[in-house]
Amino acid sequence: DLSEYFQTGFMRWLAQALNIIPIDADRNLMRAMRAGARGLQAGKLLNIYPEGQRSFDGALQEFKEGAAILATELRLPLIPVAIDGAYRAWPRAARRLHFAPIRIRVGAPLDPARDLPPDLRGEARYAALTALLKQRIQEMLDAMRKESTRR
């Protein structure tokens, strides 16, 4: 639950300063989806963490379909972003950050209209886009990790 991280003094200030609106989708999915849709329709960026939680070891967890639903229904692209090392910099059991390298890679946009078969509908379409998003992020993580072992 990422919203809980923005309830203390500094993090609440940071959220306000960066115009972050943390929403707990586990507690109120429809409110989260509506808020995300309103922001996207207003031309804002929406950062969604499809796993819904931080990793213990850097391995991708199960992805939730919220990003795919919004992208499909609003006819917007998804931009896959791979973040490697955050689990070391802010371990799940830790209360504070640690110094650790974090690498970020931004992938090519996924367009539901272009990247999915046109005959897929509803839940099958959301599931396919979610699987494609996870695959692309895993590929970027694998590439970053391979590059770091060569150094």
N, C-alpha and C positions, 0 to 999 in steps of 0.2 A: 504494500500500500504506500505509494509514493506521496500521497497527500499528507501523511503523518510526518514526513520530513520537513514540511514547511510550517509547522505549528510553533516552533520555538523562535525566540527573538531575532537572531541573525538571519535565519532561513526565511522567516516571514518577511523581514525587510528585503532580503534578496529577491523573493518572489514578487514583491511590489515593485522593486526597482527594475526588474526585467520583464514586468508585465506577464508574469506566470500565474495561471489560474489552476492550481492543483485540484483535481477531482478524483475521488475514489470511485472508480467504475465498478468495483466489487460490491460496494454498498448501494450505488444508485446508477445503474447502467444507462437507463433511459435519459436521466439528467445529463450524464456525461456525453452521451451521443448527441443530444440536442445542443448542448453547449459547444461541442466540437463543430457541429454542422453550422451553427450561427457564426462562429469565428471564421471558418473556411469561406462561407458565403460573403463575409465582410472583407475577404482578401487577406486574412491573417494566416500565419503559419501555425500548424498544429503539430506538436511533437508528441507522438504516441510511443509508449514502450510496450510492444505487443506481448512480451512475456508477462508483464504485470508485476514483476518482482526482479530483484537483483540476483545474479547468479552466485552460488557458493564457490564455483571453481572455474568460471569462464565458459562453461558449456551452455549452449542455447537450451532453453526450456521450451515447453509447449507454448506456441503462439496463440493468442486469442484473436478473434475475427473482427474486432471493432474497426481497425484501420482499413481492412478490406471492405467492410460494409460501407463506411463513409466514402472511400474512394470510388466504389462502384456506383453507389446511389447518387453521389454528387458529380460523377463523371470527372474526377480529378486524378492526377497521377500520385503514386506513392513513391517517395524517395527513400530507398533503403540506406540505412546508416549503420555501419558496424563499429562498435566501440570495444576495444580490447584492452584489458588491464584494469578496468574500473573495479573489478572484484578484489584486486589487490590493494587499490588505493582506498577503497571504502568497503571493507569486508562486511558481510551481513551482520555478523555478531559484534562489530565494532561500533562505538559511539562517536568516534572521530575519524577524520581522514588520515591516511598515511602517505608518505612520499613514495610514489611508484609511477613508472611510466604508463601513460595511457595513449593509445593510438586510435585514431578515428579515420574511417574511410567512408566516403559518400559514393554511392553507386548511381548508375543510370536510372532515370525514372521508370517505374512500372506503370503502364497505361492499361487499365482493365479492358478497354475497347480493342487495343492492339495486341496485347500479350496473352489474352485468353481466347479459347475457342468461342465463337459467337453463339453456339447452341447451348452453352452452359447457362443456367438460370438459378436465381435464388441462392439457397444454401450451398449448392454445388459450386457456384461461381465464387462465393465468399471463401469457401474452403480451398479452392484452386489458387486464388490470389494470395491467400495466407500462406499456403505451401510454397508458392513461388517467391514470396517475400522472404520467408525463412531460408530457402535455398540460396538466394542471392546474398543474404547477410552471412550465411555460413561460408560461402565461397570467398567473400571478402575477408572474413576472419582467418580462414585457412591460408589465404595469400599473405596476409600481414604476418601471421605466425611463422610461415615458411621464410619470409624475408628476414625476420628478426633472428632466426636460427643461423642464417648465412653470415651474419655479422660477427 
